[in-house]
């Protein structure tokens, strides 16, 4: 409260920023522990297995970490990401998407000089829809999965990563 001259709302914002700054400092630390979490959607038609990593087995066994892992699995079941992050998207996929978006813009009569900007905007949308870390969290659309993980890093005091995941679906 001293830092914000007694303003409670500003104090909350200040503390949240400070916590996220701590999370950024921990991002380079090694994650050799964690858990493989699973989620089977009611009806047994959708299943997810995800590798969520942290630094120690102590944190891996905490209820907060276990809940985060389960929430990530449920999110994957509902949102169908194809990749963990932008870094996993191959050049082939990127080029194919860019070609499709450019062709759509040309077919709709857009001037050639703005097509590159249209493609860039559509690629940002592609990442938001297909990369887990950039998707809006299904339980709280005010934050992305990456932001959710950063909040847990600030709370638990360790680096946390999603290593990999696999989503199965019957009938689609």
JOGI-V631321 format. One record per residue. N is the residue number from 0. RES is the residue in one letter. SS is DSSP state (alpha for helix, beta for strand, coil for the rest). OMEGA is omega in radians with two decimals (NA if undefined). D_LAST is the distance of its C-alpha to the last C-alpha in Angstrom with 1 decimal. Layout:
N/RES/SS/OMEGA/D_LAST  N/RES/SS/OMEGA/D_LAST
This chain:
0/X/coil/3.09/53.3  1/X/coil/-3.11/56.1  2/X/coil/-3.05/53.9  3/X/coil/3.10/52.8  4/X/coil/3.07/56.2  5/X/coil/-3.14/55.0  6/X/coil/-3.05/52.0  7/X/alpha/3.14/49.4  8/X/alpha/3.10/46.4  9/X/alpha/3.13/47.5  10/X/alpha/3.11/48.0  11/X/alpha/3.12/44.4  12/X/alpha/3.13/43.1  13/X/alpha/-3.13/45.6  14/X/alpha/3.11/44.5  15/X/alpha/3.13/40.8  16/X/alpha/3.14/41.6  17/X/alpha/3.11/43.7  18/X/alpha/3.13/41.0  19/X/alpha/3.07/38.5  20/X/alpha/3.07/41.3  21/X/alpha/3.14/41.6  22/X/alpha/3.13/37.9  23/X/alpha/3.13/38.3  24/X/alpha/-3.09/41.3  25/X/coil/-3.00/39.3  26/X/coil/-3.09/36.4  27/X/coil/-3.11/38.2  28/X/coil/-3.07/38.8  29/X/coil/3.11/37.3  30/X/coil/-3.09/34.4  31/X/coil/3.08/34.7  32/X/beta/3.11/33.7  33/X/beta/-3.09/30.8  34/X/beta/2.93/28.0  35/X/beta/-3.11/24.6  36/X/beta/3.10/22.8  37/X/beta/3.05/19.8  38/X/beta/3.04/17.8  39/X/beta/-3.13/15.7  40/X/coil/3.09/14.3  41/X/coil/-3.05/15.9  42/X/coil/3.08/14.1  43/X/coil/3.13/13.3  44/X/coil/3.14/9.4  45/X/beta/3.09/9.8  46/X/beta/-3.14/12.7  47/X/beta/3.00/14.8  48/X/beta/-3.10/17.9  49/X/beta/3.08/20.3  50/X/beta/3.12/23.8  51/X/beta/-2.97/26.1  52/X/beta/3.05/29.6  53/X/beta/-3.05/33.1  54/X/coil/-3.05/36.7  55/X/coil/3.08/37.9  56/X/alpha/3.09/36.8  57/X/alpha/3.13/38.7  58/X/alpha/-3.13/36.4  59/X/alpha/-3.10/33.3  60/X/coil/3.14/34.4  61/X/coil/3.09/35.2  62/X/alpha/3.12/33.3  63/X/alpha/-3.13/32.7  64/X/alpha/3.12/31.0  65/X/alpha/3.12/28.9  66/X/alpha/3.08/27.8  67/X/alpha/-3.13/27.0  68/X/alpha/3.11/24.8  69/X/alpha/3.12/23.0  70/X/alpha/3.11/22.6  71/X/alpha/3.10/21.2  72/X/alpha/3.12/18.5  73/X/alpha/3.11/17.7  74/X/alpha/3.13/17.7  75/X/alpha/3.11/15.3  76/X/alpha/-3.07/12.8  77/X/alpha/-2.95/13.3  78/X/alpha/3.05/13.9  79/X/coil/3.07/11.7  80/X/coil/3.11/14.7  81/X/coil/-3.05/14.8  82/X/beta/3.04/18.5  83/X/coil/-3.08/21.1  84/X/coil/3.09/23.7  85/X/alpha/-3.09/24.9  86/X/alpha/-3.11/26.7  87/X/alpha/-3.10/23.6  88/X/coil/-3.09/22.5  89/X/coil/3.10/23.9  90/X/alpha/3.12/26.3  91/X/alpha/3.14/24.1  92/X/alpha/-3.14/21.3  93/X/alpha/-3.12/24.0  94/X/alpha/3.12/25.8  95/X/alpha/3.14/22.8  96/X/alpha/3.14/22.0  97/X/alpha/3.11/25.7  98/X/alpha/3.14/26.1  99/X/alpha/-3.10/23.3  100/X/alpha/3.11/24.9  101/X/alpha/3.12/28.4  102/X/alpha/3.10/27.6  103/X/alpha/-3.14/26.1  104/X/alpha/3.12/29.3  105/X/alpha/-3.13/31.6  106/X/alpha/3.13/29.9  107/X/coil/3.04/30.6  108/X/coil/-3.14/34.2  109/X/coil/3.11/34.5  110/X/coil/-3.08/37.7  111/X/alpha/-3.06/37.3  112/X/alpha/3.14/39.1  113/X/alpha/-3.10/36.4  114/X/alpha/3.13/33.3  115/X/alpha/3.12/33.5  116/X/alpha/3.10/33.6  117/X/alpha/3.14/30.6  118/X/alpha/3.12/28.6  119/X/alpha/3.11/29.8  120/X/alpha/3.14/28.7  121/X/alpha/3.09/25.2  122/X/alpha/3.06/25.0  123/X/alpha/3.11/25.9  124/X/alpha/3.09/23.1  125/X/alpha/3.13/20.7  126/X/alpha/3.14/22.1  127/X/alpha/-3.11/21.8  128/X/alpha/-2.97/18.0  129/X/alpha/-3.13/17.1  130/X/beta/-3.07/19.9  131/X/alpha/-3.04/19.9  132/X/alpha/-3.12/23.6  133/X/alpha/-3.13/23.8  134/X/coil/3.02/21.3  135/X/beta/-3.12/22.9  136/X/beta/-3.05/22.8  137/X/coil/3.14/20.8  138/X/coil/-3.13/23.9  139/X/beta/-3.05/26.4  140/X/beta/3.08/25.5  141/X/beta/3.12/29.1  142/X/beta/3.06/28.3  143/X/beta/3.07/25.9  144/X/alpha/3.11/24.7  145/X/alpha/3.12/27.6  146/X/alpha/3.08/30.0  147/X/alpha/3.13/28.9  148/X/alpha/3.12/29.5  149/X/alpha/3.09/32.9  150/X/alpha/3.13/33.9  151/X/alpha/3.07/33.3  152/X/alpha/3.13/35.2  153/X/alpha/-3.13/38.1  154/X/alpha/-3.03/38.0  155/X/alpha/3.09/37.7  156/X/coil/3.12/39.8  157/X/coil/3.04/37.7  158/X/coil/3.12/35.3  159/X/coil/3.12/31.6  160/X/beta/2.91/28.8  161/X/beta/-3.10/25.1  162/X/beta/-3.09/25.2  163/X/beta/3.06/21.7  164/X/beta/3.06/18.3  165/X/beta/-3.13/15.2  166/X/beta/3.13/11.9  167/X/beta/3.08/9.6  168/X/beta/3.09/6.4  169/X/coil/3.05/5.8  170/X/coil/3.12/3.8  171/X/coil/NA/0.0
